[in-house]
């Protein structure tokens, strides 16, 4: 019996995958319910952005002046930020939802 090679659309662990990823599927090929859900999700994004800023800005100010001034904070935090960005970028590009 020949061994069947799995294709991108047939994986036993995750079940059947769509022929084209949801991210790259054109809008006209999606179901109406999916498009309505996406529009509702996207409509909430401006509010989520403002809420995020209300959290991030005070934390950034705390970090900026918490270590004895902005210059000392930059000296301490810049290596952390520099070496944290590549793993965060990899996670962001690999994220599939």
N, CA, C and O atoms as a CHARMM CRD file, in Angstrom:
* protein
*
  388
    1    1 UNK  N      0.84200  -1.16900   0.00000 PROA 1      0.00000
    2    1 UNK  CA     0.00000   0.00000   0.00000 PROA 1      0.00000
    3    1 UNK  C      0.89100   1.23700   0.00000 PROA 1      0.00000
    4    1 UNK  O      1.71700   1.39200   0.90000 PROA 1      0.00000
    5    2 UNK  N      0.74600   2.11900  -0.98200 PROA 2      0.00000
    6    2 UNK  CA     1.59200   3.31800  -1.03400 PROA 2      0.00000
    7    2 UNK  C      1.22500   4.28300   0.08200 PROA 2      0.00000
    8    2 UNK  O      0.06600   4.40100   0.48000 PROA 2      0.00000
    9    3 UNK  N      2.24700   4.96600   0.57200 PROA 3      0.00000
   10    3 UNK  CA     2.05400   5.94200   1.64100 PROA 3      0.00000
   11    3 UNK  C      1.58000   7.25600   1.03400 PROA 3      0.00000
   12    3 UNK  O      2.23400   7.80200   0.14500 PROA 3      0.00000
   13    4 UNK  N      0.45500   7.76000   1.50400 PROA 4      0.00000
   14    4 UNK  CA    -0.11000   9.00100   0.98300 PROA 4      0.00000
   15    4 UNK  C      0.53200  10.19100   1.68900 PROA 4      0.00000
   16    4 UNK  O      0.49900  10.28600   2.91600 PROA 4      0.00000
   17    5 UNK  N      1.11000  11.08900   0.91400 PROA 5      0.00000
   18    5 UNK  CA     1.71800  12.29800   1.45200 PROA 5      0.00000
   19    5 UNK  C      0.62300  13.28800   1.83400 PROA 5      0.00000
   20    5 UNK  O     -0.27700  13.53700   1.03300 PROA 5      0.00000
   21    6 UNK  N      0.67600  13.86100   3.04400 PROA 6      0.00000
   22    6 UNK  CA    -0.33900  14.86100   3.40800 PROA 6      0.00000
   23    6 UNK  C     -0.14800  16.13400   2.59000 PROA 6      0.00000
   24    6 UNK  O      0.97700  16.57500   2.35400 PROA 6      0.00000
   25    7 UNK  N     -1.25200  16.70800   2.16800 PROA 7      0.00000
   26    7 UNK  CA    -1.20000  17.98800   1.45100 PROA 7      0.00000
   27    7 UNK  C     -1.55000  19.10100   2.42000 PROA 7      0.00000
   28    7 UNK  O     -1.83500  18.84900   3.59100 PROA 7      0.00000
   29    8 UNK  N     -1.52900  20.32200   1.93600 PROA 8      0.00000
   30    8 UNK  CA    -1.82000  21.45300   2.80900 PROA 8      0.00000
   31    8 UNK  C     -3.28100  21.48000   3.24000 PROA 8      0.00000
   32    8 UNK  O     -3.62400  22.15100   4.21400 PROA 8      0.00000
   33    9 UNK  N     -4.15100  20.75600   2.52700 PROA 9      0.00000
   34    9 UNK  CA    -5.56300  20.79200   2.87600 PROA 9      0.00000
   35    9 UNK  C     -6.01800  19.55100   3.62900 PROA 9      0.00000
   36    9 UNK  O     -7.18400  19.46000   4.01300 PROA 9      0.00000
   37   10 UNK  N     -5.11500  18.58400   3.85000 PROA 10     0.00000
   38   10 UNK  CA    -5.54400  17.39800   4.60100 PROA 10     0.00000
   39   10 UNK  C     -4.52200  17.06100   5.67400 PROA 10     0.00000
   40   10 UNK  O     -3.49900  16.43400   5.39800 PROA 10     0.00000
   41   11 UNK  N     -4.80300  17.47400   6.87600 PROA 11     0.00000
   42   11 UNK  CA    -3.94800  17.14800   8.01200 PROA 11     0.00000
   43   11 UNK  C     -4.79900  16.37800   9.00400 PROA 11     0.00000
   44   11 UNK  O     -5.93100  16.75900   9.29900 PROA 11     0.00000
   45   12 UNK  N     -4.25100  15.30900   9.50500 PROA 12     0.00000
   46   12 UNK  CA    -5.05100  14.48000  10.40400 PROA 12     0.00000
   47   12 UNK  C     -5.20600  15.11300  11.77500 PROA 12     0.00000
   48   12 UNK  O     -6.25700  14.95900  12.39800 PROA 12     0.00000
   49   13 UNK  N     -4.20100  15.81700  12.26300 PROA 13     0.00000
   50   13 UNK  CA    -4.25700  16.37200  13.60800 PROA 13     0.00000
   51   13 UNK  C     -5.27100  17.51200  13.72600 PROA 13     0.00000
   52   13 UNK  O     -5.96900  17.61400  14.73400 PROA 13     0.00000
   53   14 UNK  N     -5.35900  18.36400  12.71000 PROA 14     0.00000
   54   14 UNK  CA    -6.21000  19.54100  12.78500 PROA 14     0.00000
   55   14 UNK  C     -7.47900  19.41700  11.95200 PROA 14     0.00000
   56   14 UNK  O     -8.28900  20.34300  11.92900 PROA 14     0.00000
   57   15 UNK  N     -7.66000  18.32900  11.29200 PROA 15     0.00000
   58   15 UNK  CA    -8.81600  18.20300  10.42700 PROA 15     0.00000
   59   15 UNK  C     -8.53900  18.85100   9.08200 PROA 15     0.00000
   60   15 UNK  O     -7.39500  19.17900   8.77000 PROA 15     0.00000
   61   16 UNK  N     -9.57100  19.03300   8.29600 PROA 16     0.00000
   62   16 UNK  CA    -9.41400  19.60000   6.95800 PROA 16     0.00000
   63   16 UNK  C     -9.25500  21.11100   7.03500 PROA 16     0.00000
   64   16 UNK  O    -10.05800  21.80200   7.66200 PROA 16     0.00000
   65   17 UNK  N     -8.22000  21.61000   6.39800 PROA 17     0.00000
   66   17 UNK  CA    -7.96100  23.04000   6.34100 PROA 17     0.00000
   67   17 UNK  C     -8.57100  23.61300   5.06900 PROA 17     0.00000
   68   17 UNK  O     -8.75100  22.88800   4.09000 PROA 17     0.00000
   69   18 UNK  N     -8.89100  24.90300   5.06900 PROA 18     0.00000
   70   18 UNK  CA    -9.41700  25.49700   3.83800 PROA 18     0.00000
   71   18 UNK  C     -8.35100  25.53100   2.75300 PROA 18     0.00000
   72   18 UNK  O     -7.15600  25.48700   3.04300 PROA 18     0.00000
   73   19 UNK  N     -8.79100  25.61000   1.50500 PROA 19     0.00000
   74   19 UNK  CA    -7.84000  25.65300   0.39500 PROA 19     0.00000
   75   19 UNK  C     -7.00100  26.91700   0.39600 PROA 19     0.00000
   76   19 UNK  O     -5.85900  26.91100  -0.06300 PROA 19     0.00000
   77   20 UNK  N     -7.56000  27.99100   0.90600 PROA 20     0.00000
   78   20 UNK  CA    -6.84500  29.26200   0.95700 PROA 20     0.00000
   79   20 UNK  C     -6.99900  29.83400   2.36000 PROA 20     0.00000
   80   20 UNK  O     -8.10200  29.81700   2.90600 PROA 20     0.00000
   81   21 UNK  N     -5.91500  30.34300   2.96500 PROA 21     0.00000
   82   21 UNK  CA    -6.02700  30.91100   4.31100 PROA 21     0.00000
   83   21 UNK  C     -7.03700  32.04800   4.35400 PROA 21     0.00000
   84   21 UNK  O     -7.21200  32.77600   3.37700 PROA 21     0.00000
   85   22 UNK  N     -7.68900  32.19100   5.47800 PROA 22     0.00000
   86   22 UNK  CA    -8.72000  33.21000   5.64800 PROA 22     0.00000
   87   22 UNK  C     -8.17000  34.61100   5.41500 PROA 22     0.00000
   88   22 UNK  O     -8.87000  35.47800   4.89200 PROA 22     0.00000
   89   23 UNK  N     -6.92300  34.83000   5.80200 PROA 23     0.00000
   90   23 UNK  CA    -6.33500  36.16300   5.68800 PROA 23     0.00000
   91   23 UNK  C     -6.22000  36.58900   4.22600 PROA 23     0.00000
   92   23 UNK  O     -6.41000  37.76300   3.90900 PROA 23     0.00000
   93   24 UNK  N     -5.90900  35.63900   3.32500 PROA 24     0.00000
   94   24 UNK  CA    -5.68000  35.99200   1.92800 PROA 24     0.00000
   95   24 UNK  C     -6.86200  35.68800   1.02000 PROA 24     0.00000
   96   24 UNK  O     -6.77600  35.91000  -0.18800 PROA 24     0.00000
   97   25 UNK  N     -7.95000  35.19300   1.56200 PROA 25     0.00000
   98   25 UNK  CA    -9.12500  34.90600   0.74200 PROA 25     0.00000
   99   25 UNK  C     -9.81700  36.21800   0.37100 PROA 25     0.00000
  100   25 UNK  O    -10.07200  37.04300   1.24800 PROA 25     0.00000
  101   26 UNK  N    -10.12300  36.42500  -0.91100 PROA 26     0.00000
  102   26 UNK  CA   -10.82100  37.65700  -1.30000 PROA 26     0.00000
  103   26 UNK  C    -12.19000  37.75700  -0.63100 PROA 26     0.00000
  104   26 UNK  O    -12.81000  36.74300  -0.30900 PROA 26     0.00000
  105   27 UNK  N    -12.65000  38.97900  -0.42700 PROA 27     0.00000
  106   27 UNK  CA   -13.89500  39.21000   0.30200 PROA 27     0.00000
  107   27 UNK  C    -15.09300  38.56900  -0.38100 PROA 27     0.00000
  108   27 UNK  O    -16.01300  38.10800   0.29500 PROA 27     0.00000
  109   28 UNK  N    -15.09800  38.53300  -1.69500 PROA 28     0.00000
  110   28 UNK  CA   -16.26000  37.98100  -2.39500 PROA 28     0.00000
  111   28 UNK  C    -16.39200  36.46300  -2.23400 PROA 28     0.00000
  112   28 UNK  O    -17.43200  35.90100  -2.57700 PROA 28     0.00000
  113   29 UNK  N    -15.35700  35.79200  -1.71800 PROA 29     0.00000
  114   29 UNK  CA   -15.41500  34.33800  -1.51500 PROA 29     0.00000
  115   29 UNK  C    -15.81000  33.95700  -0.09100 PROA 29     0.00000
  116   29 UNK  O    -15.99800  32.77600   0.19800 PROA 29     0.00000
  117   30 UNK  N    -15.93800  34.93600   0.79900 PROA 30     0.00000
  118   30 UNK  CA   -16.34400  34.66200   2.17600 PROA 30     0.00000
  119   30 UNK  C    -17.85700  34.60300   2.29000 PROA 30     0.00000
  120   30 UNK  O    -18.57800  35.18000   1.47500 PROA 30     0.00000
  121   31 UNK  N    -18.32800  33.89800   3.31200 PROA 31     0.00000
  122   31 UNK  CA   -19.76300  33.84400   3.59200 PROA 31     0.00000
  123   31 UNK  C    -20.21300  35.18400   4.17600 PROA 31     0.00000
  124   31 UNK  O    -19.41200  35.90600   4.77100 PROA 31     0.00000
  125   32 UNK  N    -21.48900  35.51300   4.00400 PROA 32     0.00000
  126   32 UNK  CA   -22.03400  36.78100   4.49300 PROA 32     0.00000
  127   32 UNK  C    -21.90300  36.89300   6.00900 PROA 32     0.00000
  128   32 UNK  O    -21.60200  37.97300   6.51900 PROA 32     0.00000
  129   33 UNK  N    -22.12400  35.79900   6.73900 PROA 33     0.00000
  130   33 UNK  CA   -22.01000  35.83500   8.19900 PROA 33     0.00000
  131   33 UNK  C    -20.58400  36.17500   8.62600 PROA 33     0.00000
  132   33 UNK  O    -20.38200  36.93000   9.57600 PROA 33     0.00000
  133   34 UNK  N    -19.59800  35.61700   7.92500 PROA 34     0.00000
  134   34 UNK  CA   -18.20000  35.90700   8.24300 PROA 34     0.00000
  135   34 UNK  C    -17.89600  37.38300   7.98400 PROA 34     0.00000
  136   34 UNK  O    -17.25300  38.03700   8.80500 PROA 34     0.00000
  137   35 UNK  N    -18.35000  37.90600   6.85600 PROA 35     0.00000
  138   35 UNK  CA   -18.09400  39.30800   6.53000 PROA 35     0.00000
  139   35 UNK  C    -18.75900  40.24100   7.52800 PROA 35     0.00000
  140   35 UNK  O    -18.17400  41.25400   7.91300 PROA 35     0.00000
  141   36 UNK  N    -19.97900  39.91300   7.95300 PROA 36     0.00000
  142   36 UNK  CA   -20.66200  40.73800   8.95700 PROA 36     0.00000
  143   36 UNK  C    -19.90500  40.73100  10.28400 PROA 36     0.00000
  144   36 UNK  O    -19.77600  41.76800  10.93600 PROA 36     0.00000
  145   37 UNK  N    -19.40600  39.56500  10.68000 PROA 37     0.00000
  146   37 UNK  CA   -18.63000  39.47000  11.92500 PROA 37     0.00000
  147   37 UNK  C    -17.33100  40.26300  11.82000 PROA 37     0.00000
  148   37 UNK  O    -16.93100  40.92100  12.78100 PROA 37     0.00000
  149   38 UNK  N    -16.67400  40.21000  10.67200 PROA 38     0.00000
  150   38 UNK  CA   -15.43400  40.96600  10.47000 PROA 38     0.00000
  151   38 UNK  C    -15.70100  42.47300  10.51900 PROA 38     0.00000
  152   38 UNK  O    -14.93500  43.22300  11.12500 PROA 38     0.00000
  153   39 UNK  N    -16.78200  42.91000   9.88400 PROA 39     0.00000
  154   39 UNK  CA   -17.10600  44.33800   9.90000 PROA 39     0.00000
  155   39 UNK  C    -17.40300  44.81500  11.32000 PROA 39     0.00000
  156   39 UNK  O    -16.99700  45.91100  11.70800 PROA 39     0.00000
  157   40 UNK  N    -18.10700  43.99500  12.09200 PROA 40     0.00000
  158   40 UNK  CA   -18.40500  44.36100  13.48200 PROA 40     0.00000
  159   40 UNK  C    -17.12600  44.42700  14.30900 PROA 40     0.00000
  160   40 UNK  O    -16.97300  45.31100  15.15200 PROA 40     0.00000
  161   41 UNK  N    -16.19800  43.48400  14.06600 PROA 41     0.00000
  162   41 UNK  CA   -14.92800  43.46700  14.80300 PROA 41     0.00000
  163   41 UNK  C    -14.09000  44.68500  14.45200 PROA 41     0.00000
  164   41 UNK  O    -13.49400  45.30800  15.33100 PROA 41     0.00000
  165   42 UNK  N    -14.04300  45.02500  13.17700 PROA 42     0.00000
  166   42 UNK  CA   -13.23800  46.16400  12.73400 PROA 42     0.00000
  167   42 UNK  C    -13.84300  47.47800  13.21400 PROA 42     0.00000
  168   42 UNK  O    -13.10800  48.43200  13.46800 PROA 42     0.00000
  169   43 UNK  N    -15.15900  47.54900  13.34400 PROA 43     0.00000
  170   43 UNK  CA   -15.81000  48.77200  13.81100 PROA 43     0.00000
  171   43 UNK  C    -15.43600  49.10500  15.25100 PROA 43     0.00000
  172   43 UNK  O    -15.50200  50.27000  15.64400 PROA 43     0.00000
  173   44 UNK  N    -15.04500  48.11000  16.04700 PROA 44     0.00000
  174   44 UNK  CA   -14.67300  48.36000  17.43700 PROA 44     0.00000
  175   44 UNK  C    -13.20700  48.76200  17.59900 PROA 44     0.00000
  176   44 UNK  O    -12.78500  49.12000  18.69800 PROA 44     0.00000
  177   45 UNK  N    -12.43300  48.70700  16.52900 PROA 45     0.00000
  178   45 UNK  CA   -11.00400  48.94700  16.66500 PROA 45     0.00000
  179   45 UNK  C    -10.62300  50.35800  17.08600 PROA 45     0.00000
  180   45 UNK  O     -9.69000  50.49300  17.87700 PROA 45     0.00000
  181   46 UNK  N    -11.27200  51.41500  16.62000 PROA 46     0.00000
  182   46 UNK  CA   -10.87200  52.74600  17.11400 PROA 46     0.00000
  183   46 UNK  C    -11.01800  52.88200  18.63000 PROA 46     0.00000
  184   46 UNK  O    -10.15500  53.46400  19.28800 PROA 46     0.00000
  185   47 UNK  N    -12.09500  52.35300  19.17700 PROA 47     0.00000
  186   47 UNK  CA   -12.29100  52.40800  20.63300 PROA 47     0.00000
  187   47 UNK  C    -11.24400  51.60500  21.37400 PROA 47     0.00000
  188   47 UNK  O    -10.76600  52.02100  22.43000 PROA 47     0.00000
  189   48 UNK  N    -10.88400  50.44600  20.82100 PROA 48     0.00000
  190   48 UNK  CA    -9.84500  49.63000  21.45100 PROA 48     0.00000
  191   48 UNK  C     -8.48800  50.33300  21.39000 PROA 48     0.00000
  192   48 UNK  O     -7.68300  50.21400  22.31300 PROA 48     0.00000
  193   49 UNK  N     -8.23900  51.06200  20.30700 PROA 49     0.00000
  194   49 UNK  CA    -6.98300  51.81000  20.19100 PROA 49     0.00000
  195   49 UNK  C     -6.87100  52.89500  21.23800 PROA 49     0.00000
  196   49 UNK  O     -5.81200  53.07300  21.84000 PROA 49     0.00000
  197   50 UNK  N     -7.95200  53.62300  21.46200 PROA 50     0.00000
  198   50 UNK  CA    -7.95200  54.67900  22.48600 PROA 50     0.00000
  199   50 UNK  C     -7.77900  54.06800  23.87200 PROA 50     0.00000
  200   50 UNK  O     -7.03700  54.59900  24.69700 PROA 50     0.00000
  201   51 UNK  N     -8.45800  52.95900  24.12800 PROA 51     0.00000
  202   51 UNK  CA    -8.31600  52.29000  25.42700 PROA 51     0.00000
  203   51 UNK  C     -6.87900  51.81300  25.62800 PROA 51     0.00000
  204   51 UNK  O     -6.33900  51.89900  26.73000 PROA 51     0.00000
  205   52 UNK  N     -6.27000  51.31300  24.56300 PROA 52     0.00000
  206   52 UNK  CA    -4.87100  50.89000  24.65200 PROA 52     0.00000
  207   52 UNK  C     -3.93800  52.04100  24.95700 PROA 52     0.00000
  208   52 UNK  O     -2.99800  51.89800  25.73900 PROA 52     0.00000
  209   53 UNK  N     -4.19900  53.19100  24.33400 PROA 53     0.00000
  210   53 UNK  CA    -3.37500  54.36900  24.61700 PROA 53     0.00000
  211   53 UNK  C     -3.51800  54.82300  26.05900 PROA 53     0.00000
  212   53 UNK  O     -2.54900  55.26700  26.67600 PROA 53     0.00000
  213   54 UNK  N     -4.72900  54.71300  26.59900 PROA 54     0.00000
  214   54 UNK  CA    -4.93500  55.10500  27.99300 PROA 54     0.00000
  215   54 UNK  C     -4.15100  54.21500  28.95900 PROA 54     0.00000
  216   54 UNK  O     -3.84800  54.62700  30.07800 PROA 54     0.00000
  217   55 UNK  N     -3.82800  53.01500  28.53300 PROA 55     0.00000
  218   55 UNK  CA    -3.02200  52.11900  29.35600 PROA 55     0.00000
  219   55 UNK  C     -1.53400  52.33100  29.09100 PROA 55     0.00000
  220   55 UNK  O     -0.73500  52.38600  30.02600 PROA 55     0.00000
  221   56 UNK  N     -1.16500  52.44800  27.82300 PROA 56     0.00000
  222   56 UNK  CA     0.24900  52.47500  27.44900 PROA 56     0.00000
  223   56 UNK  C      0.92800  53.79800  27.80600 PROA 56     0.00000
  224   56 UNK  O      2.06300  53.79500  28.28200 PROA 56     0.00000
  225   57 UNK  N      0.26400  54.90700  27.58700 PROA 57     0.00000
  226   57 UNK  CA     0.90900  56.20800  27.82400 PROA 57     0.00000
  227   57 UNK  C      1.31600  56.39300  29.28800 PROA 57     0.00000
  228   57 UNK  O      2.45100  56.79900  29.53600 PROA 57     0.00000
  229   58 UNK  N      0.44700  56.11500  30.27400 PROA 58     0.00000
  230   58 UNK  CA     0.91200  56.24900  31.66500 PROA 58     0.00000
  231   58 UNK  C      2.06400  55.29000  32.00700 PROA 58     0.00000
  232   58 UNK  O      2.98200  55.65400  32.74300 PROA 58     0.00000
  233   59 UNK  N      2.00700  54.08200  31.47500 PROA 59     0.00000
  234   59 UNK  CA     3.09300  53.12500  31.73700 PROA 59     0.00000
  235   59 UNK  C      4.38800  53.62400  31.09700 PROA 59     0.00000
  236   59 UNK  O      5.45500  53.52600  31.70300 PROA 59     0.00000
  237   60 UNK  N      4.30300  54.15400  29.88900 PROA 60     0.00000
  238   60 UNK  CA     5.49600  54.68700  29.22300 PROA 60     0.00000
  239   60 UNK  C      6.07100  55.86500  29.99800 PROA 60     0.00000
  240   60 UNK  O      7.28800  55.97600  30.14500 PROA 60     0.00000
  241   61 UNK  N      5.20800  56.74200  30.49200 PROA 61     0.00000
  242   61 UNK  CA     5.69900  57.87200  31.29100 PROA 61     0.00000
  243   61 UNK  C      6.34100  57.39100  32.58600 PROA 61     0.00000
  244   61 UNK  O      7.34900  57.94200  33.02900 PROA 61     0.00000
  245   62 UNK  N      5.76000  56.37300  33.18400 PROA 62     0.00000
  246   62 UNK  CA     6.33200  55.81100  34.40300 PROA 62     0.00000
  247   62 UNK  C      7.72300  55.24600  34.13600 PROA 62     0.00000
  248   62 UNK  O      8.65300  55.46900  34.91100 PROA 62     0.00000
  249   63 UNK  N      7.85700  54.50600  33.02400 PROA 63     0.00000
  250   63 UNK  CA     9.16800  53.97400  32.66000 PROA 63     0.00000
  251   63 UNK  C     10.13900  55.09100  32.29900 PROA 63     0.00000
  252   63 UNK  O     11.32400  55.01100  32.62300 PROA 63     0.00000
  253   64 UNK  N      9.65200  56.12000  31.63900 PROA 64     0.00000
  254   64 UNK  CA    10.53800  57.18700  31.17800 PROA 64     0.00000
  255   64 UNK  C     11.14300  57.97000  32.32600 PROA 64     0.00000
  256   64 UNK  O     12.30300  58.37800  32.26300 PROA 64     0.00000
  257   65 UNK  N     10.36700  58.17900  33.36900 PROA 65     0.00000
  258   65 UNK  CA    10.87100  59.01000  34.46100 PROA 65     0.00000
  259   65 UNK  C     11.04600  58.24200  35.76600 PROA 65     0.00000
  260   65 UNK  O     11.41000  58.83600  36.78100 PROA 65     0.00000
  261   66 UNK  N     10.79700  56.95400  35.76000 PROA 66     0.00000
  262   66 UNK  CA    10.89100  56.14800  36.97500 PROA 66     0.00000
  263   66 UNK  C     12.30600  55.78800  37.37300 PROA 66     0.00000
  264   66 UNK  O     12.55200  55.49300  38.54200 PROA 66     0.00000
  265   67 UNK  N     13.23000  55.80200  36.45600 PROA 67     0.00000
  266   67 UNK  CA    14.60900  55.42900  36.75800 PROA 67     0.00000
  267   67 UNK  C     15.51500  56.64100  36.92200 PROA 67     0.00000
  268   67 UNK  O     16.71600  56.55300  36.66600 PROA 67     0.00000
  269   68 UNK  N     14.96100  57.75700  37.33900 PROA 68     0.00000
  270   68 UNK  CA    15.79200  58.93400  37.59300 PROA 68     0.00000
  271   68 UNK  C     15.91000  59.85400  36.40000 PROA 68     0.00000
  272   68 UNK  O     16.90300  60.57300  36.29000 PROA 68     0.00000
  273   69 UNK  N     14.97500  59.86400  35.53100 PROA 69     0.00000
  274   69 UNK  CA    14.99700  60.76000  34.36900 PROA 69     0.00000
  275   69 UNK  C     14.93800  59.97600  33.07600 PROA 69     0.00000
  276   69 UNK  O     15.15000  58.76400  33.04200 PROA 69     0.00000
  277   70 UNK  N     14.64400  60.70100  32.01900 PROA 70     0.00000
  278   70 UNK  CA    14.46300  60.06600  30.71700 PROA 70     0.00000
  279   70 UNK  C     15.76400  59.46300  30.19600 PROA 70     0.00000
  280   70 UNK  O     15.73400  58.40100  29.57400 PROA 70     0.00000
  281   71 UNK  N     16.90200  60.11000  30.43200 PROA 71     0.00000
  282   71 UNK  CA    18.16900  59.60500  29.89800 PROA 71     0.00000
  283   71 UNK  C     18.55500  58.26800  30.53000 PROA 71     0.00000
  284   71 UNK  O     18.95200  57.34100  29.82400 PROA 71     0.00000
  285   72 UNK  N     18.44200  58.16500  31.84500 PROA 72     0.00000
  286   72 UNK  CA    18.77300  56.90300  32.50800 PROA 72     0.00000
  287   72 UNK  C     17.81400  55.78700  32.08400 PROA 72     0.00000
  288   72 UNK  O     18.21800  54.63400  31.93500 PROA 72     0.00000
  289   73 UNK  N     16.55900  56.13800  31.89500 PROA 73     0.00000
  290   73 UNK  CA    15.59300  55.14100  31.46200 PROA 73     0.00000
  291   73 UNK  C     15.91900  54.61900  30.07100 PROA 73     0.00000
  292   73 UNK  O     15.78700  53.42300  29.80700 PROA 73     0.00000
  293   74 UNK  N     16.34200  55.50700  29.18200 PROA 74     0.00000
  294   74 UNK  CA    16.71800  55.07800  27.83500 PROA 74     0.00000
  295   74 UNK  C     17.93100  54.16300  27.88300 PROA 74     0.00000
  296   74 UNK  O     17.98700  53.17400  27.15200 PROA 74     0.00000
  297   75 UNK  N     18.89200  54.47200  28.72400 PROA 75     0.00000
  298   75 UNK  CA    20.08900  53.63900  28.84000 PROA 75     0.00000
  299   75 UNK  C     19.72800  52.23600  29.32400 PROA 75     0.00000
  300   75 UNK  O     20.30400  51.25400  28.85600 PROA 75     0.00000
  301   76 UNK  N     18.79300  52.13500  30.24500 PROA 76     0.00000
  302   76 UNK  CA    18.40800  50.83200  30.78500 PROA 76     0.00000
  303   76 UNK  C     17.46900  50.08900  29.84000 PROA 76     0.00000
  304   76 UNK  O     17.65000  48.89400  29.60800 PROA 76     0.00000
  305   77 UNK  N     16.47600  50.77600  29.29500 PROA 77     0.00000
  306   77 UNK  CA    15.43500  50.10000  28.53500 PROA 77     0.00000
  307   77 UNK  C     15.76700  49.85600  27.06900 PROA 77     0.00000
  308   77 UNK  O     15.19700  48.94400  26.47100 PROA 77     0.00000
  309   78 UNK  N     16.66000  50.62600  26.46800 PROA 78     0.00000
  310   78 UNK  CA    16.92300  50.45600  25.03800 PROA 78     0.00000
  311   78 UNK  C     17.49300  49.07600  24.68100 PROA 78     0.00000
  312   78 UNK  O     17.07600  48.52000  23.66500 PROA 78     0.00000
  313   79 UNK  N     18.42300  48.48600  25.45500 PROA 79     0.00000
  314   79 UNK  CA    18.84400  47.12700  25.10600 PROA 79     0.00000
  315   79 UNK  C     17.70600  46.11100  25.24300 PROA 79     0.00000
  316   79 UNK  O     17.60400  45.17400  24.45100 PROA 79     0.00000
  317   80 UNK  N     16.85700  46.30400  26.24900 PROA 80     0.00000
  318   80 UNK  CA    15.73000  45.38500  26.41100 PROA 80     0.00000
  319   80 UNK  C     14.79400  45.45400  25.21900 PROA 80     0.00000
  320   80 UNK  O     14.36600  44.42400  24.69800 PROA 80     0.00000
  321   81 UNK  N     14.47700  46.66000  24.79000 PROA 81     0.00000
  322   81 UNK  CA    13.58100  46.84000  23.65300 PROA 81     0.00000
  323   81 UNK  C     14.23000  46.32100  22.37400 PROA 81     0.00000
  324   81 UNK  O     13.56900  45.68200  21.55500 PROA 81     0.00000
  325   82 UNK  N     15.51400  46.59500  22.20400 PROA 82     0.00000
  326   82 UNK  CA    16.22500  46.17300  21.00400 PROA 82     0.00000
  327   82 UNK  C     16.19900  44.65800  20.84300 PROA 82     0.00000
  328   82 UNK  O     15.93800  44.15400  19.75000 PROA 82     0.00000
  329   83 UNK  N     16.46600  43.93700  21.91400 PROA 83     0.00000
  330   83 UNK  CA    16.54500  42.48200  21.80500 PROA 83     0.00000
  331   83 UNK  C     15.18700  41.80200  21.95700 PROA 83     0.00000
  332   83 UNK  O     15.07300  40.60300  21.70400 PROA 83     0.00000
  333   84 UNK  N     14.16600  42.53700  22.36100 PROA 84     0.00000
  334   84 UNK  CA    12.81800  41.96200  22.44900 PROA 84     0.00000
  335   84 UNK  C     12.06200  42.09000  21.13400 PROA 84     0.00000
  336   84 UNK  O     11.13400  41.32000  20.89000 PROA 84     0.00000
  337   85 UNK  N     12.43000  43.03600  20.28400 PROA 85     0.00000
  338   85 UNK  CA    11.68600  43.24900  19.04500 PROA 85     0.00000
  339   85 UNK  C     11.75700  42.08000  18.05900 PROA 85     0.00000
  340   85 UNK  O     10.72100  41.73000  17.49500 PROA 85     0.00000
  341   86 UNK  N     12.90800  41.45800  17.81800 PROA 86     0.00000
  342   86 UNK  CA    12.91600  40.34300  16.85900 PROA 86     0.00000
  343   86 UNK  C     11.99200  39.18200  17.24900 PROA 86     0.00000
  344   86 UNK  O     11.25100  38.70500  16.38900 PROA 86     0.00000
  345   87 UNK  N     11.99700  38.70200  18.50200 PROA 87     0.00000
  346   87 UNK  CA    11.04200  37.63400  18.83200 PROA 87     0.00000
  347   87 UNK  C      9.58700  38.08000  18.71900 PROA 87     0.00000
  348   87 UNK  O      8.73500  37.30200  18.29100 PROA 87     0.00000
  349   88 UNK  N      9.29500  39.32300  19.09900 PROA 88     0.00000
  350   88 UNK  CA     7.93000  39.82900  18.96600 PROA 88     0.00000
  351   88 UNK  C      7.50400  39.90600  17.50200 PROA 88     0.00000
  352   88 UNK  O      6.35300  39.62600  17.16700 PROA 88     0.00000
  353   89 UNK  N      8.43200  40.28500  16.63900 PROA 89     0.00000
  354   89 UNK  CA     8.12500  40.34700  15.21400 PROA 89     0.00000
  355   89 UNK  C      7.84100  38.96300  14.65600 PROA 89     0.00000
  356   89 UNK  O      6.91300  38.78900  13.86700 PROA 89     0.00000
  357   90 UNK  N      8.63300  37.98000  15.05800 PROA 90     0.00000
  358   90 UNK  CA     8.40900  36.60400  14.60600 PROA 90     0.00000
  359   90 UNK  C      7.03700  36.12400  15.06100 PROA 90     0.00000
  360   90 UNK  O      6.30500  35.51000  14.28400 PROA 90     0.00000
  361   91 UNK  N      6.68700  36.39500  16.29700 PROA 91     0.00000
  362   91 UNK  CA     5.37000  35.99100  16.80800 PROA 91     0.00000
  363   91 UNK  C      4.26800  36.68600  16.02100 PROA 91     0.00000
  364   91 UNK  O      3.26700  36.06100  15.67100 PROA 91     0.00000
  365   92 UNK  N      4.44100  37.96700  15.74100 PROA 92     0.00000
  366   92 UNK  CA     3.41200  38.72300  15.02000 PROA 92     0.00000
  367   92 UNK  C      3.20100  38.18100  13.61400 PROA 92     0.00000
  368   92 UNK  O      2.06100  38.08600  13.16000 PROA 92     0.00000
  369   93 UNK  N      4.28200  37.82300  12.91100 PROA 93     0.00000
  370   93 UNK  CA     4.13200  37.31400  11.56000 PROA 93     0.00000
  371   93 UNK  C      3.63600  35.87500  11.51900 PROA 93     0.00000
  372   93 UNK  O      3.00400  35.46800  10.54400 PROA 93     0.00000
  373   94 UNK  N      3.91200  35.10800  12.55300 PROA 94     0.00000
  374   94 UNK  CA     3.45500  33.72000  12.57800 PROA 94     0.00000
  375   94 UNK  C      2.03700  33.58900  13.12600 PROA 94     0.00000
  376   94 UNK  O      1.42100  32.53100  13.00100 PROA 94     0.00000
  377   95 UNK  N      1.52300  34.64400  13.72400 PROA 95     0.00000
  378   95 UNK  CA     0.19500  34.58100  14.34400 PROA 95     0.00000
  379   95 UNK  C     -0.84300  34.34600  13.26900 PROA 95     0.00000
  380   95 UNK  O     -0.86300  35.03200  12.24700 PROA 95     0.00000
  381   96 UNK  N     -1.71500  33.36000  13.50700 PROA 96     0.00000
  382   96 UNK  CA    -2.76100  33.06400  12.52500 PROA 96     0.00000
  383   96 UNK  C     -4.08900  32.98400  13.23600 PROA 96     0.00000
  384   96 UNK  O     -4.32800  32.08100  14.03800 PROA 96     0.00000
  385   97 UNK  N     -4.95200  33.93700  12.93800 PROA 97     0.00000
  386   97 UNK  CA    -6.27200  33.89600  13.57200 PROA 97     0.00000
  387   97 UNK  C     -7.31600  34.43300  12.64000 PROA 97     0.00000
  388   97 UNK  O     -8.49400  34.48100  12.99400 PROA 97     0.00000
